[in-house]
Each structure stands twice: as C-alpha cells, then as structure tokens.
Amino acid sequence: MLAAIALAAALAAAGGRSFSSAAVANDGWFTVVSWNVGHHAMGIGRRPTIPPGKDDEYLKGYRDFIADARVVGLCEYSAEFSTNQTLRTVDALFGGYDVKLEGSDMFPQSNSIFAKGCQLVETEERQYTKRKRAKYYKFARLCMDGREVCVIETHLDFDTGPDDPLREARADQMRTLIADMEKEKYVIICGDFNISKRPEDTPSHAVEYDVFANAGYTLANRGQLMTWPSYKRPKRLQPIDNIIVKGFEMRNVQVKSSDKLSDHKMLSCELRFKDAL
C-alpha cells in the first residue's frame, strides 16, 4: 500500500497543492543528478572503503560532483559515509536538502532520493514483478513550483553477456515504470538501467532505451554516453546510467568521471517544466 506522508498544514496554507520554491533559478532551469555511487569509493559489499581521516577529502569530492543539484538519485547508496560508522551520508552530503529518502538495502541496490526546494507528498518502494533479484524502485511524489512531480530512482537487472536471459526482465521492468507513470504529467526517472551495448546498437543509439522514447519520454542518454566503468577496462564501457523525463525540457547533459569516488560516471542535466515557457 502507498505510504502516504500527510502535509495537511502545508497544503492548507498553500491553498491546495500549489507551492513556491526558492531553489529554482530565475529562468526556471534546475539540475538533476543520477549516480551509482558504488557504496562510496567502490566499497566492498555494503560498507564504504573511505578510511577514518579521509572524510573531509572525500566529502569535498562528492560535494563538488553533486554541486547545487536540486534532485539527486543515487544507486548503491550507503548510510555510512566512511568506515568509522559515525558519519552518516544523509547528514554529511545532504544536510541542506528538504527531502531525504534512503532506500532499503537490498544489496547491491539501495535506491535513494534527495531533493531541495520542494515538499514531499508521498513515498513508496515498489517491487518489480519480473526480476532475478529483489529489484525495486523508490518513488517520491514531490510538490515543486506549484506542480506535482514524480521522482523515481531504480536499479534494473544486470546484463550477463551476449545471450543475456535477463534482457526481457529489464524490458518488463522498463514497461512497468512507463505503465505506473502513464497518468502522471511530470516524471523524472534516474538510475542504473544495466543496458549494455549490443550488435544492433550504434555508437549513439541503444535500442533497449527505445521503449521510453516511444512512450514520449526525453532521455539524457540514448546510448551515446558511456557511464560504466569510470576507470580501467576501457573496452567494456557501457551506457547503463540515465535520466529519463516526461513533461520537461532538457539541456546541458554532462558526464563526470572519477577513479576514486565510484566505478560509475555521474550523469547530470538541467530541466525546466515545459509549461513554464
């Protein structure tokens, strides 16, 4: 069942579901980040590998990457920022965010959403029906600039090779996202889609992403941006991370890489409501 979070006082004060935000630029554009952080610094299992004494150095790195993003979706989130277990990620990195949703730890996924300049209406974790592991997506309904926006963070089944039997599971998971959001006007989907290059793909086009484009979504990555791994194994670069939206204009898509913060590159873009023009 939907885990609704009541905001009666705020809604009444605003006269319904209309909210203002100081976190959006005057021209209406705001930044969204999607990043598989790899349990921080390529951690082993559920634990980060940032040693005590390196907290400040790594915090600066992560903060510089995330910068002033209004919406942040993270895969493989770790509640502990470093191995000393005293520095929590939610406080260290997202202390200034209004919405802080730490997803359930179902290793290797822990889908989490952070947002500022908005208010949370409801949140839920939804399991996919067809899956190899316990795959789910984190859902948040946010009030942003007088509109309801659905934000999703997800991590789909991984690719096992040329004859990948999980391709249909991934396809079903993507169809599920589209079906669940069919009636929603504004949607932001972030995550690791585990889509690998195929013989039928071109350097700028991964056919598995077509299902979103055909449903009217705008994609930051149609297969032209290689986001994994961010280091070593250059011949295995894959376009597995994405930001996929409905109801928004998109610009300034960027990829950032680090050989120390994660084995994934971070993907970001700027969005603006289409009806804000």
Secondary structure, DSSP 8 states (H G I E B T S, - for coil): --EE---HHHHHHTTSS----SSS-TTS-EEEEEEE-IIIII-STTS----TT-HHHHHHHHHHHHTT-SEEEEES--SBSSTTS-SBHHHHTTTT-SEEE----BTTB--EEEE-SSEEEEEEEEE-SS-SS--EEEEEEEEETTEEEEEEEEE-----STT-TTHHHHHHHHHHHHHHTTT-SSEEEEEE------TT-BTTB-GGGHHHHHTT-EES-SS----B-SSS-GGG-B--EEEEEESEEEEEEEEE--SSS-SS-EEEEEEEEGGG-
